[in-house]
Amino acid sequence: MVDRAGTWSGPLPTLTDVYRARAVVRRYLKPTPAIESPGLSERMGCRVIVKCENLQPIGAFKIRGGVNLLSTLTADQRQAGVIAASTGNHGQSIAYAAQLFGARATIFVPEDANPLKVAAMRRMGAEVIATGADFDASLDAAEDHAATTGGTFIHSANVPELITGVGTYTLELLEEYPEIDAMFVPIGGGSGLCGAVVAGKGINPDLKVYGVQAEGAPAVYESWRERTLKRLDRVDTFAEGLATRQAFALPAKVLWDRVDDIILVSDSDLRRSILTILETTRMLAEGAGAAALAGLAQRRQDLAGKNVAVILSGGNLTLDTLEQALAEERPW
């Protein structure tokens, strides 16, 4: 719940909530593999473990939150429909979960949204409405639509059930590799990073958790640094999963005093990380999915010899974007 001052006034997600979410998520989704990459380890100078959320049915970690949240809705709420705004992966998660639980889904996306993600949402039965130049414009349209239709609006970050749902990937990771010293997580709206902080530090308070954001879309970074919610006039990054103009109240409440650092990376670094992941692990990462590695590349000297996890959070990369990366960059 966001009060009139714009701050979060509801309960905060806990480690216990993440364990409860796992009881739901594991009924519908298999655990994703976490793989040790000798090639990445050699290049980064530390032991690198990749959590492969790109292998989820929608190619992204957000599916965990969608499934957890839709499981809590009443039959009447599902009948009335769910509404969301997304650059693609949150929308896919809601579309997938809506299909799973028999709800109608309407997803608002920017006019230049990733066509692979839009097509996937429609295949899952969602109505997809393209409106506005970016995520924040789509967000405004989705909130207005929910107010007029009576559907349940599902914010991409200000929902505890989404955070506890996505936090289940950290449970899986630490149960398999309890020796991890640090983990790097991409930031769009912040739900994935919140889940990592709540679950990771709940299990191991000494675990270092780093968020990674595009330097062309630094709303969460600037808000964390200045301790006030920021809304930018524009963003400039090819990585649509990171292209959010504003910071949100619930992630701010979870992150500001608990995340160890937030790192800004360039689009060039994101493209280099896409190519490095492809070359060393044979897996495809979209721009947001490769952000964690870009963050580690910045801090690799500080983590020499440590056990480090990077969250490969999304694999919905278009061939055009891959071609551009191949033309402009070389791997790390």
Number of C-alpha atoms within 10 A of each C-alpha: 14 13 10 8 7 12 16 19 14 12 9 16 21 19 20 13 19 28 17 15 25 22 13 18 23 14 9 13 14 10 16 16 16 21 15 18 15 15 15 21 19 11 16 22 16 20 21 27 22 23 23 25 26 23 19 19 14 24 25 26 31 27 28 30 30 27 29 26 24 25 18 12 15 10 12 10 16 20 15 16 20 24 27 28 30 28 29 27 27 27 31 30 26 34 32 25 25 25 16 14 14 13 24 21 29 27 29 29 30 22 16 14 19 19 13 12 23 24 14 18 25 16 13 18 16 25 17 19 17 18 20 17 14 22 27 22 17 24 25 14 20 24 19 12 18 18 12 8 11 13 22 20 21 23 18 24 21 20 19 23 24 30 36 32 30 29 33 29 28 24 22 17 22 17 11 12 17 14 13 20 16 20 28 26 32 32 31 29 24 27 29 29 29 31 31 27 31 26 28 27 18 16 16 15 13 11 18 19 24 24 28 29 31 33 17 20 26 29 27 32 24 18 18 22 13 11 14 15 19 18 17 14 7 15 19 16 18 18 24 24 28 28 26 29 23 23 24 24 19 26 25 22 17 21 21 18 10 16 19 14 16 23 23 20 21 17 20 16 24 28 28 24 29 32 24 24 23 15 15 15 16 10 16 23 30 27 32 31 34 31 39 29 32 33 28 26 18 14 13 18 12 11 17 14 14 17 19 26 28 25 29 31 30 27 25 23 21 14 9 9 16 17 10 11 20 15 9 10 16 15 17 18
